[in-house]
Amino acid sequence: MTFGDNSNDGNVSVKERSGMRVAVAGGTGLVGRYVVEELAAAGQEPVVLARSQGVDLVTGAGLDAAMAGVEAVVDVSNVTTTSGKKAVAFFDSVGRNLLDAGKRAGVGHHVVLSIVGIDQVGLGYYQGKLRQEDVAKSGRTPWTVLRATQFHEFAEQTLDRVPGPLAVVPRMRTQPVAAREVAQQLVRLAMAPAQGMAPEFAGPQVEQVVDMVRRLLRARHQRRLLLPVKMPGAAGTAMAGDGLLPVGQGPRGSQSFEAWLAQHAVQEG
């Protein structure tokens, strides 16, 4: 097995190797679908770990059969909750089940997608992501954790979460990145040797989420009253400041939010 060296800016250079069997936990989700596509395009064999494929990541049912012959795992599993208790329980169970099944299958690399700033912003969901990282670090399988910033789709998710004439949007600074570019980076990392905490991955420029949602509404030709809200406490202060921005140098995606908007925004009358 021959790989290229890791570059100083976090972009992984990988010599071609095809036919590697890679399991994608959460392979039917937003990033997971892109990871599956990118693996297939690179000549690898993606294995989707999801309930639709007979695998329950929370209980572990169906994992052993699906993981047969798998050499690497990319964990992009997710749960929709703001509860710290529920998030921690989910990511703890899924992480441990994946590591246990991976150990039995002889997996040599466990890759986890995490979020930039989760140790700076005390949201309940972020507590779960921190547990996910800790579980990966505690296992015997060589691991890589990639922290990425919010996706361009975050504006869309925020807007669609509560339908109606009022759009409540948190005051939040981020450096959004294209979900497909995150998937590409995850595939590069999965094909390379484990490196522990990888350099943080972000988009090309800093944005204010309120402004992102405003531009999305305009692109959709939607008329809704936009209500910017600062989240309470230290978490809200960190979100409105630099808490969710990358620290130091690292790889950067090339697609701006404006370019993503032109390509993906749904036009509604």
DRENVEX-944098 format. One record per residue (C-alpha): x, y, z; residue number from 1; residue in one letter. Coordinates in steps of 0.1 Angstrom, whole numbers. Example, Ala and Ser with C-alpha at 12.3 -4.5 7.8 and 13.67 -1.06 7.14 Angstrom:
% residues 2
{east=123&north=-45&up=78&seq=1&type=a}
{east=137&north=-11&up=71&seq=2&type=s}
% end
This chain:
% residues 269
{east=0&north=0&up=0&seq=1&type=m}
{east=16&north=33&up=-11&seq=2&type=t}
{east=5&north=68&up=-3&seq=3&type=f}
{east=18&north=102&up=-10&seq=4&type=g}
{east=30&north=125&up=18&seq=5&type=d}
{east=7&north=148&up=36&seq=6&type=n}
{east=13&north=185&up=25&seq=7&type=s}
{east=19&north=212&up=51&seq=8&type=n}
{east=-15&north=229&up=44&seq=9&type=d}
{east=-35&north=198&up=52&seq=10&type=g}
{east=-44&north=188&up=17&seq=11&type=n}
{east=-35&north=151&up=14&seq=12&type=v}
{east=-18&north=139&up=-18&seq=13&type=s}
{east=-26&north=103&up=-25&seq=14&type=v}
{east=-13&north=80&up=-51&seq=15&type=k}
{east=-39&north=61&up=-70&seq=16&type=e}
{east=-52&north=29&up=-54&seq=17&type=r}
{east=-85&north=14&up=-64&seq=18&type=s}
{east=-108&north=-12&up=-51&seq=19&type=g}
{east=-105&north=-2&up=-14&seq=20&type=m}
{east=-136&north=-11&up=6&seq=21&type=r}
{east=-147&north=19&up=26&seq=22&type=v}
{east=-177&north=20&up=50&seq=23&type=a}
{east=-196&north=53&up=52&seq=24&type=v}
{east=-216&north=56&up=84&seq=25&type=a}
{east=-245&north=79&up=75&seq=26&type=g}
{east=-240&north=74&up=38&seq=27&type=g}
{east=-275&north=86&up=29&seq=28&type=t}
{east=-271&north=120&up=45&seq=29&type=g}
{east=-261&north=154&up=31&seq=30&type=l}
{east=-223&north=148&up=33&seq=31&type=v}
{east=-226&north=110&up=33&seq=32&type=g}
{east=-241&north=109&up=-2&seq=33&type=r}
{east=-212&north=130&up=-15&seq=34&type=y}
{east=-186&north=108&up=2&seq=35&type=v}
{east=-201&north=77&up=-14&seq=36&type=v}
{east=-201&north=95&up=-48&seq=37&type=e}
{east=-165&north=106&up=-44&seq=38&type=e}
{east=-153&north=72&up=-33&seq=39&type=l}
{east=-169&north=56&up=-63&seq=40&type=a}
{east=-154&north=82&up=-86&seq=41&type=a}
{east=-120&north=74&up=-72&seq=42&type=a}
{east=-124&north=38&up=-80&seq=43&type=g}
{east=-131&north=27&up=-44&seq=44&type=q}
{east=-159&north=5&up=-31&seq=45&type=e}
{east=-182&north=25&up=-8&seq=46&type=p}
{east=-204&north=6&up=17&seq=47&type=v}
{east=-233&north=26&up=30&seq=48&type=v}
{east=-241&north=20&up=67&seq=49&type=l}
{east=-276&north=32&up=72&seq=50&type=a}
{east=-310&north=19&up=83&seq=51&type=r}
{east=-321&north=18&up=46&seq=52&type=s}
{east=-293&north=-7&up=41&seq=53&type=q}
{east=-302&north=-29&up=70&seq=54&type=g}
{east=-278&north=-14&up=95&seq=55&type=v}
{east=-287&north=3&up=128&seq=56&type=d}
{east=-258&north=23&up=139&seq=57&type=l}
{east=-273&north=30&up=174&seq=58&type=v}
{east=-279&north=-7&up=183&seq=59&type=t}
{east=-252&north=-21&up=161&seq=60&type=g}
{east=-276&north=-45&up=143&seq=61&type=a}
{east=-263&north=-55&up=109&seq=62&type=g}
{east=-229&north=-39&up=113&seq=63&type=l}
{east=-208&north=-70&up=113&seq=64&type=d}
{east=-222&north=-83&up=80&seq=65&type=a}
{east=-219&north=-49&up=64&seq=66&type=a}
{east=-183&north=-44&up=76&seq=67&type=m}
{east=-169&north=-76&up=61&seq=68&type=a}
{east=-137&north=-67&up=42&seq=69&type=g}
{east=-139&north=-30&up=50&seq=70&type=v}
{east=-104&north=-14&up=53&seq=71&type=e}
{east=-115&north=21&up=64&seq=72&type=a}
{east=-145&north=38&up=80&seq=73&type=v}
{east=-157&north=74&up=74&seq=74&type=v}
{east=-182&north=84&up=101&seq=75&type=d}
{east=-205&north=112&up=90&seq=76&type=v}
{east=-235&north=99&up=110&seq=77&type=s}
{east=-258&north=125&up=124&seq=78&type=n}
{east=-287&north=131&up=147&seq=79&type=v}
{east=-311&north=161&up=147&seq=80&type=t}
{east=-314&north=174&up=183&seq=81&type=t}
{east=-304&north=204&up=204&seq=82&type=t}
{east=-303&north=182&up=236&seq=83&type=s}
{east=-268&north=175&up=249&seq=84&type=g}
{east=-280&north=143&up=266&seq=85&type=k}
{east=-295&north=129&up=234&seq=86&type=k}
{east=-265&north=140&up=212&seq=87&type=a}
{east=-239&north=125&up=236&seq=88&type=v}
{east=-259&north=92&up=239&seq=89&type=a}
{east=-262&north=90&up=201&seq=90&type=f}
{east=-226&north=97&up=192&seq=91&type=f}
{east=-212&north=76&up=220&seq=92&type=d}
{east=-232&north=45&up=210&seq=93&type=s}
{east=-226&north=49&up=172&seq=94&type=v}
{east=-189&north=56&up=177&seq=95&type=g}
{east=-183&north=26&up=200&seq=96&type=r}
{east=-204&north=3&up=177&seq=97&type=n}
{east=-184&north=14&up=147&seq=98&type=l}
{east=-150&north=9&up=165&seq=99&type=l}
{east=-160&north=-25&up=179&seq=100&type=d}
{east=-173&north=-38&up=145&seq=101&type=a}
{east=-142&north=-23&up=128&seq=102&type=g}
{east=-119&north=-41&up=152&seq=103&type=k}
{east=-136&north=-74&up=144&seq=104&type=r}
{east=-134&north=-66&up=106&seq=105&type=a}
{east=-97&north=-55&up=108&seq=106&type=g}
{east=-104&north=-19&up=99&seq=107&type=v}
{east=-71&north=1&up=97&seq=108&type=g}
{east=-84&north=37&up=97&seq=109&type=h}
{east=-113&north=54&up=114&seq=110&type=h}
{east=-122&north=88&up=101&seq=111&type=v}
{east=-146&north=112&up=118&seq=112&type=v}
{east=-162&north=144&up=106&seq=113&type=l}
{east=-165&north=170&up=134&seq=114&type=s}
{east=-171&north=207&up=136&seq=115&type=i}
{east=-148&north=237&up=140&seq=116&type=v}
{east=-152&north=254&up=174&seq=117&type=g}
{east=-171&north=228&up=193&seq=118&type=i}
{east=-148&north=232&up=223&seq=119&type=d}
{east=-154&north=270&up=222&seq=120&type=q}
{east=-192&north=270&up=219&seq=121&type=v}
{east=-212&north=251&up=246&seq=122&type=g}
{east=-242&north=240&up=226&seq=123&type=l}
{east=-258&north=206&up=235&seq=124&type=g}
{east=-253&north=192&up=200&seq=125&type=y}
{east=-216&north=201&up=202&seq=126&type=y}
{east=-212&north=182&up=234&seq=127&type=q}
{east=-222&north=151&up=214&seq=128&type=g}
{east=-196&north=159&up=187&seq=129&type=k}
{east=-170&north=162&up=214&seq=130&type=l}
{east=-180&north=128&up=227&seq=131&type=r}
{east=-177&north=114&up=192&seq=132&type=q}
{east=-141&north=127&up=190&seq=133&type=e}
{east=-132&north=113&up=224&seq=134&type=d}
{east=-146&north=78&up=215&seq=135&type=v}
{east=-125&north=77&up=183&seq=136&type=a}
{east=-94&north=88&up=202&seq=137&type=k}
{east=-100&north=61&up=229&seq=138&type=s}
{east=-101&north=32&up=204&seq=139&type=g}
{east=-72&north=11&up=192&seq=140&type=r}
{east=-79&north=18&up=155&seq=141&type=t}
{east=-57&north=45&up=140&seq=142&type=p}
{east=-79&north=76&up=137&seq=143&type=w}
{east=-83&north=109&up=119&seq=144&type=t}
{east=-107&north=137&up=130&seq=145&type=v}
{east=-116&north=164&up=105&seq=146&type=l}
{east=-132&north=195&up=119&seq=147&type=r}
{east=-151&north=215&up=92&seq=148&type=a}
{east=-171&north=247&up=94&seq=149&type=t}
{east=-208&north=249&up=87&seq=150&type=q}
{east=-219&north=240&up=52&seq=151&type=f}
{east=-234&north=264&up=27&seq=152&type=h}
{east=-266&north=245&up=32&seq=153&type=e}
{east=-267&north=257&up=68&seq=154&type=f}
{east=-285&north=288&up=57&seq=155&type=a}
{east=-311&north=267&up=40&seq=156&type=e}
{east=-315&north=244&up=70&seq=157&type=q}
{east=-319&north=274&up=93&seq=158&type=t}
{east=-346&north=290&up=71&seq=159&type=l}
{east=-366&north=258&up=65&seq=160&type=d}
{east=-365&north=246&up=101&seq=161&type=r}
{east=-395&north=268&up=111&seq=162&type=v}
{east=-418&north=276&up=82&seq=163&type=p}
{east=-440&north=306&up=82&seq=164&type=g}
{east=-439&north=344&up=77&seq=165&type=p}
{east=-412&north=349&up=103&seq=166&type=l}
{east=-376&north=337&up=99&seq=167&type=a}
{east=-357&north=335&up=132&seq=168&type=v}
{east=-320&north=334&up=125&seq=169&type=v}
{east=-291&north=333&up=150&seq=170&type=p}
{east=-264&north=359&up=149&seq=171&type=r}
{east=-235&north=337&up=140&seq=172&type=m}
{east=-202&north=342&up=122&seq=173&type=r}
{east=-189&north=312&up=102&seq=174&type=t}
{east=-166&north=305&up=73&seq=175&type=q}
{east=-190&north=282&up=53&seq=176&type=p}
{east=-178&north=255&up=30&seq=177&type=v}
{east=-193&north=233&up=3&seq=178&type=a}
{east=-205&north=199&up=16&seq=179&type=a}
{east=-191&north=183&up=-15&seq=180&type=r}
{east=-156&north=198&up=-8&seq=181&type=e}
{east=-158&north=184&up=27&seq=182&type=v}
{east=-166&north=150&up=13&seq=183&type=a}
{east=-136&north=152&up=-11&seq=184&type=q}
{east=-114&north=161&up=19&seq=185&type=q}
{east=-127&north=132&up=39&seq=186&type=l}
{east=-120&north=108&up=10&seq=187&type=v}
{east=-84&north=121&up=7&seq=188&type=r}
{east=-79&north=116&up=44&seq=189&type=l}
{east=-94&north=81&up=44&seq=190&type=a}
{east=-70&north=70&up=16&seq=191&type=m}
{east=-40&north=83&up=35&seq=192&type=a}
{east=-24&north=72&up=68&seq=193&type=p}
{east=-42&north=82&up=100&seq=194&type=a}
{east=-30&north=116&up=113&seq=195&type=q}
{east=-50&north=123&up=145&seq=196&type=g}
{east=-65&north=158&up=145&seq=197&type=m}
{east=-63&north=170&up=109&seq=198&type=a}
{east=-60&north=207&up=101&seq=199&type=p}
{east=-94&north=224&up=102&seq=200&type=e}
{east=-112&north=227&up=69&seq=201&type=f}
{east=-132&north=258&up=60&seq=202&type=a}
{east=-146&north=278&up=31&seq=203&type=g}
{east=-129&north=307&up=14&seq=204&type=p}
{east=-144&north=336&up=33&seq=205&type=q}
{east=-162&north=346&up=66&seq=206&type=v}
{east=-199&north=351&up=64&seq=207&type=e}
{east=-226&north=363&up=88&seq=208&type=q}
{east=-255&north=337&up=89&seq=209&type=v}
{east=-281&north=364&up=90&seq=210&type=v}
{east=-267&north=378&up=58&seq=211&type=d}
{east=-266&north=344&up=42&seq=212&type=m}
{east=-302&north=338&up=50&seq=213&type=v}
{east=-312&north=372&up=37&seq=214&type=r}
{east=-294&north=365&up=4&seq=215&type=r}
{east=-311&north=330&up=2&seq=216&type=l}
{east=-345&north=346&up=7&seq=217&type=l}
{east=-338&north=370&up=-21&seq=218&type=r}
{east=-326&north=342&up=-44&seq=219&type=a}
{east=-358&north=323&up=-37&seq=220&type=r}
{east=-380&north=354&up=-42&seq=221&type=h}
{east=-395&north=347&up=-8&seq=222&type=q}
{east=-410&north=375&up=14&seq=223&type=r}
{east=-404&north=366&up=50&seq=224&type=r}
{east=-397&north=389&up=80&seq=225&type=l}
{east=-361&north=381&up=91&seq=226&type=l}
{east=-356&north=383&up=128&seq=227&type=l}
{east=-319&north=381&up=139&seq=228&type=p}
{east=-315&north=367&up=174&seq=229&type=v}
{east=-284&north=365&up=196&seq=230&type=k}
{east=-283&north=332&up=214&seq=231&type=m}
{east=-282&north=336&up=252&seq=232&type=p}
{east=-251&north=332&up=274&seq=233&type=g}
{east=-215&north=325&up=266&seq=234&type=a}
{east=-224&north=302&up=237&seq=235&type=a}
{east=-243&north=330&up=220&seq=236&type=g}
{east=-214&north=354&up=225&seq=237&type=t}
{east=-190&north=329&up=211&seq=238&type=a}
{east=-212&north=322&up=181&seq=239&type=m}
{east=-216&north=359&up=173&seq=240&type=a}
{east=-178&north=364&up=176&seq=241&type=g}
{east=-150&north=341&up=165&seq=242&type=d}
{east=-159&north=309&up=183&seq=243&type=g}
{east=-169&north=290&up=152&seq=244&type=l}
{east=-141&north=303&up=129&seq=245&type=l}
{east=-110&north=282&up=121&seq=246&type=p}
{east=-78&north=288&up=141&seq=247&type=v}
{east=-45&north=289&up=122&seq=248&type=g}
{east=-37&north=277&up=87&seq=249&type=q}
{east=-54&north=248&up=71&seq=250&type=g}
{east=-70&north=236&up=38&seq=251&type=p}
{east=-97&north=258&up=23&seq=252&type=r}
{east=-126&north=250&up=0&seq=253&type=g}
{east=-128&north=270&up=-32&seq=254&type=s}
{east=-166&north=275&up=-36&seq=255&type=q}
{east=-180&north=306&up=-21&seq=256&type=s}
{east=-215&north=309&up=-6&seq=257&type=f}
{east=-224&north=332&up=-34&seq=258&type=e}
{east=-213&north=306&up=-60&seq=259&type=a}
{east=-232&north=279&up=-41&seq=260&type=w}
{east=-263&north=301&up=-40&seq=261&type=l}
{east=-263&north=307&up=-77&seq=262&type=a}
{east=-260&north=269&up=-83&seq=263&type=q}
{east=-284&north=255&up=-56&seq=264&type=h}
{east=-309&north=280&up=-45&seq=265&type=a}
{east=-345&north=269&up=-52&seq=266&type=v}
{east=-364&north=296&up=-70&seq=267&type=q}
{east=-399&north=300&up=-56&seq=268&type=e}
{east=-425&north=324&up=-66&seq=269&type=g}
% end
